[in-house]
Each structure stands twice: as structure tokens, then as C-alpha cells.
Amino acid sequence: MIDLDYYLPNTFPGLTLVPSLYHQWHIGMHFELGAGMYQFKDDGRLHLEMFDYVYSQAMAIFNELFSDSDEMFLVTNVYQHKSFESKQMNVYQQYIKNKDLKLSLRQETLPNVFDDEEADNYFISRFSLKCCKQDIKYPLLIKAACNEDFPLKPKFRSAASYPDVFFINITKNVIFFIYDDRGCEVIATNKKTIFPVYEKYSDWLAEYSRDKMVNCFTIRNKR
């Protein structure tokens, strides 16, 4: 049975599973969510209509990329300080519908990959679960990823920094990552796999990356 440690380096060689996937890989898309909208209203209250729109955008992209029959890895990075010790981070419990899969949840400790002055004081707790779309409460997972910086529910439960969650479609070789309410990234091994998403949601593409994406997905280069 394929596992994450085998799949990633063989399918996406050289890729580090952390934010900024789009800048690491040659085939991908960067979407801006809630473009032109602000998280707060003039009176200081949260702009809940904006968040609902962001959720719907992220959900639409996810549903285009993942079908019910696709196999996937649900992967979470929790960035922890070495002074913090925890045997169970409890990131996934409320988001797994298939309770039998909880026994298959894998946790590993990885060195910190970010280059900063405090890098040596941190490590990554990575959780991975092989599953299918219907095994997880993906609408809640998507909302929780978008809610990172705001007092909204659902929310990921972690005593460390807010986790990064990656949806990896191992049937289509596609990775989907929502970094927060501002946007998401999609990368793939084949342009044809994600070209329909590029066409359907081209209005959502991040403007500062648009030229690069248009060049990548022109018809003559679509292979």
C-alpha cells in the first residue's frame, strides 16, 4: 500500500510540503479568494458575507479537483516549539466521518524547514491519513482553513501554531492547499488534469501571478 513518504518524492520530486507550493512547482494555479472584499465592515464587525463567499469559492475548487472515487491523503503540518511536548495534537478527530480510519492516522516528527533565526527551536508534527472524500468532513476542514486568523468556527484545535492542511489527490496527482481566507494553491503533475479548473475559475486567479499562469496553460503548451 502506497504511503506518503513514498508518494511525495516520487510524484512531486523536490517539493517541500509547506506553504508556497505554487512557487515550488512548474504546473499550478494561485487563486485569490474574496477578491475586492474586506474581512471587516465599516463598523468593525466581521464581514460574514465575505467569509461565506470565500468558503463557497474554496469548496467549488475542491469539488472540481476531488471526485468521490479519488483516493487522497489528508496531511496536516503543526509547527511546534521544542519546549512544547504533546503526544496527541487532536487536529483531526472532529473531521473524520469514518471512525475506523482513526486507527490509520499516522504521526511523524520532521525537522523545521523554514529559514529564520529561531528555526532550530522548532519542529513539524505531521499527521497524514489516507482516505476518500466521503470519509472526511471536508466542508468543515475547508472552513477551518479559511478561518485561521479570525474568531470563527469551525477552528482547528492545536496548542501550537495554526496547522497547515493539504489535500493530496493521489488518483489525479494534484495538491490543494488553502493558506487562509485570502487564497489557495493548486499544483499538479499534468496540465491537462487541472486545465478545466483554470478555465472555469480564471476570474479568481491572483492578478500578480496571472501572466505566469496564462503562459503555463496556453493551448499550445497544454500537455
C-alpha positions in Angstrom: 0.0 0.0 0.0 1.4 3.4 -1.0 2.3 5.7 1.8 3.0 9.5 1.9 6.8 9.1 2.3 6.9 7.1 -0.9 4.3 9.1 -2.8 5.6 12.6 -2.4 9.2 12.3 -3.5 8.3 10.0 -6.4 5.4 12.1 -7.7 6.5 15.6 -6.8 10.3 15.3 -6.6 12.0 18.2 -4.9 8.7 19.6 -3.4 8.6 20.5 0.2 5.1 20.2 1.6 4.8 23.6 3.1 3.0 26.8 2.0 4.0 28.4 -1.3 3.6 25.2 -3.3 2.8 27.3 -6.4 6.3 28.9 -6.3 8.0 25.5 -5.9 6.3 23.7 -8.8 6.1 24.3 -12.5 2.5 23.4 -13.0 0.0 25.1 -10.8 -2.5 27.9 -10.0 -2.8 30.5 -7.3 -6.3 31.7 -6.6 -7.3 34.8 -4.7 -10.3 34.3 -2.5 -12.8 37.1 -1.7 -11.0 39.5 -4.1 -12.1 43.1 -3.6 -13.8 42.3 -0.3 -12.6 43.1 3.2 -12.8 40.9 6.3 -14.4 43.7 8.4 -17.3 46.0 7.9 -17.1 49.8 8.5 -18.4 49.3 12.0 -15.7 46.8 12.9 -17.8 43.7 12.8 -16.7 40.7 10.8 -17.9 40.7 7.2 -19.6 37.3 7.4 -20.9 37.5 3.9 -17.3 37.7 2.6 -16.4 34.6 4.5 -19.4 32.7 3.1 -18.3 33.7 -0.4 -14.7 32.6 0.4 -16.0 29.2 1.7 -18.1 28.8 -1.5 -15.1 29.6 -3.7 -12.7 27.2 -1.9 -15.4 24.4 -1.9 -16.1 24.9 -5.6 -12.4 24.4 -6.4 -12.1 21.4 -4.1 -15.1 19.7 -5.7 -13.7 20.2 -9.2 -10.4 18.6 -8.1 -11.7 15.7 -6.0 -14.3 13.2 -7.0 -15.9 10.7 -4.7 -13.9 7.8 -6.3 -10.5 9.5 -5.9 -8.0 8.3 -3.2 -6.3 11.0 -1.2 -4.0 11.9 1.6 -5.2 14.4 4.2 -2.0 15.9 5.6 -1.5 18.4 8.4 1.6 20.2 9.5 1.7 21.5 13.0 4.7 23.8 13.7 5.8 23.4 17.3 8.4 24.8 19.6 10.7 22.2 21.1 9.7 23.3 24.6 6.2 22.1 23.8 5.6 18.4 24.1 2.4 16.7 23.2 1.7 13.1 22.3 -1.7 13.9 20.7 -2.5 17.1 18.9 -6.1 16.1 18.3 -6.2 18.0 15.0 -8.4 15.6 13.1 -10.8 14.0 15.5 -14.0 16.0 14.7 -13.4 16.0 11.0 -13.3 12.2 10.3 -16.6 10.6 9.4 -15.2 7.1 9.0 -14.3 6.4 12.6 -12.4 3.2 11.6 -9.8 5.4 9.8 -8.7 6.9 13.1 -6.6 3.8 13.6 -4.8 4.6 10.4 -3.8 8.1 11.3 -0.1 8.5 11.1 2.0 11.0 13.1 5.7 11.7 12.5 8.2 14.4 13.6 10.1 16.3 11.0 12.8 19.0 11.2 11.8 22.6 10.7 12.2 23.6 7.1 11.9 27.4 7.5 15.0 29.5 7.4 14.9 32.0 10.3 16.7 32.8 13.5 14.5 30.5 15.6 14.5 27.6 13.1 16.5 25.3 15.3 13.9 25.7 18.1 11.0 24.4 16.1 9.9 21.1 14.5 7.0 19.9 12.5 4.5 17.4 13.7 3.0 15.9 10.6 -0.3 14.0 10.5 -1.4 12.0 7.5 -4.4 10.0 6.7 -5.2 8.0 3.5 -8.8 8.3 2.8 -11.5 9.2 0.3 -13.6 12.4 0.1 -16.6 10.8 1.7 -14.6 9.7 4.7 -14.0 13.2 6.0 -16.0 16.3 6.8 -14.3 18.3 4.1 -16.7 21.3 4.2 -15.7 21.8 7.8 -12.0 21.3 7.1 -12.1 23.9 4.3 -13.9 26.4 6.5 -11.5 25.9 9.4 -8.5 26.5 7.0 -10.1 29.8 5.9 -10.8 30.8 9.5 -7.2 30.8 10.5 -6.9 34.5 11.6 -10.4 35.1 12.8 -12.7 34.1 15.8 -14.9 32.0 13.7 -16.0 28.3 13.9 -15.0 25.7 12.8 -11.4 26.0 14.0 -8.5 23.6 14.2 -7.6 22.6 17.7 -3.9 22.9 18.4 -1.9 24.2 21.3 0.9 25.1 18.8 0.7 27.4 15.8 -2.3 27.1 13.5 -1.9 24.0 11.3 -1.5 23.9 7.6 -3.8 21.3 5.9 -3.0 19.8 2.5 -5.5 17.8 0.4 -3.5 15.5 -1.9 -5.3 13.6 -4.7 -3.2 10.5 -5.3 -5.5 9.4 -8.1 -5.0 12.6 -10.2 -1.7 13.7 -8.6 -3.0 17.1 -7.5 -2.3 19.0 -4.3 -4.8 21.6 -3.0 -3.8 24.0 -0.1 -5.8 26.8 1.4 -3.4 29.1 3.3 -6.1 31.3 4.8 -9.2 33.4 3.8 -7.0 35.2 1.2 -6.3 32.4 -1.2 -5.3 28.9 -2.1 -2.8 27.0 -4.3 -3.2 24.1 -6.7 -0.4 22.1 -8.2 -0.4 19.0 -10.4 1.9 16.7 -12.4 -0.1 17.2 -15.6 -1.5 20.4 -17.0 -4.5 18.6 -18.6 -5.7 17.4 -15.2 -6.3 21.0 -13.8 -6.8 22.9 -17.1 -10.7 22.7 -16.7 -10.4 24.4 -13.3 -8.1 27.0 -14.8 -10.7 27.7 -17.5 -13.7 27.6 -15.2 -12.4 29.8 -12.4 -9.9 32.1 -14.4 -11.6 35.2 -12.9 -10.4 34.1 -9.4 -6.7 33.8 -10.4 -4.3 36.0 -8.4 -3.6 39.0 -10.6 0.1 39.3 -9.8 0.6 35.7 -10.9 -1.8 35.7 -13.9 0.8 36.2 -16.6 2.8 33.2 -15.4 -0.4 31.0 -15.2 -1.6 32.1 -18.6 1.7 31.2 -20.1 1.6 27.8 -18.4 -1.9 26.9 -19.6 -1.9 28.2 -23.2 -3.4 25.7 -25.5 -0.1 25.1 -27.4 1.6 24.1 -24.2 -1.2 22.1 -22.7 0.4 18.7 -22.1 
